[in-house]
Amino acid sequence: MGGGATRLYSALTAPLSSSPLPPPAVTNLDPAFCQKGAPVCPAELLRQCEEALRGRAPRFHRKFTQLQDGGGAPSSSIRVMQWNILAQALGEGLDSFVQCPPEALSWSRRKYLILEEILTYRPHILCLQEVDHYYDTLQPVLAGLGYSSNFCPKPWSPCLDVEGNNGPDGCALFYDESRFEFLDSVNLQLSTMRIPTNQVAVVTMLRCRSSGRCVCVAVTHLKARSGWEWLRSAQGSDLLRHLQTLVQKHAHDSAGAQTLDIPLLICGDFNAIPTEEVYRRFAASPLGLDSAYKRLSKDGSTEPEYTTWKIRPTGECCATLDYIWYSRDTLRVDAVLDMPTEEQIGPNRLPSFSYPSDHLSLVCDFSLKEEE
């Protein structure tokens, strides 16, 4: 049985645990960042990244669009970042970005660009896909900045087929421990017709330390490629079912009485344009979800023109595939980070010396609506 078939068989016969797996022993921590006992200051780490990138092409200058909703207190704002950071093994191996210089894809460069992007916006909740440097870089570095996290690898990640890989890629969810208290978390292997697939999600229940209210956060990465629309729809439905179950579990007080609705934040690379069925399923869900980035449009109902823009041997791809879904009855969108222009992105598209991924980060500020 070949390597891919072996991983497929193993995944089908031993589905993921509903709880995060214990981390493997890591001995190869990135020496550029992970010096034992060294205090971590966000500003100093950002300067370290900027120094390492000195002389590079200018980074994208993006601005927040403030939304005039009223009623939100800036001090209680929750900043959320969604980003497919591009797995290192895929970027250098399988994804074939024909217009991107190989030097721009090296991990020695990309790790600084990725951390610079995160440190520039300092989200309270960070949802990442295609993470294959979790244990050696992202987890220890962000833990030093006060983030706790959960990681769920794909059961048979394509990264494992790349020589010299750093392990499987997967989804990671980070949250600022100074803002949130951990309540519960599950790692999900998304299924269709009760058959587990290669796509995963992390769902975490948090309690806001300032307000005492709970927030349920999910990160996922659905099946890629044209022709798999039906599978993405089934995976999305499976995730929605799991979310409803977890929210109902936590929506009662200690006496068993029903409490207020728990706000939901669902971030992901859905690999689906807005006309696909999985998008419509989320938009029509009884969970009362809306897509935050529609708020950038003039009518408030249109997604951005693109969240990913790349050139592969098969041609150019410019599409909206990434979303931040939120509970419209319990959360208010206060600000949305705009998208870089075509001129900023450049003729060779993404990734590039300026930007480490083929997907753009999405960043929004939310506030909890007043309890009625």
Secondary structure, DSSP 8 states (H G I E B T S, - for coil): --HHHHHHHHHHHS---SS-----------TTT--TT----HHHHHHHHHHHTTTS-------EEE-------GGG-EEEEEEE---HHIIIIIS--TTS-GGGG-HHHHHHHHHHHHHHH--SEEEEEEES-IIIIIHHHHHHTTEEEEEEE-TT-GGGGSTT--S--EEEEEEETTTEEEEEEEEEEEEETTEEEEEEEEEEEEEETTT--EEEEEEEE---STT-HHHHHHHHHHHHHHHHHHHHHHSB-TTS-B-----EEEEEE----TTSHHHHHHHT-TT-EEEGGGGGSSSS----S-SEEEEETTEEEEE--EEEEEETTTEEEEEEE----HHHH-TT-SS-SS-S-SB--EEEEEEE----
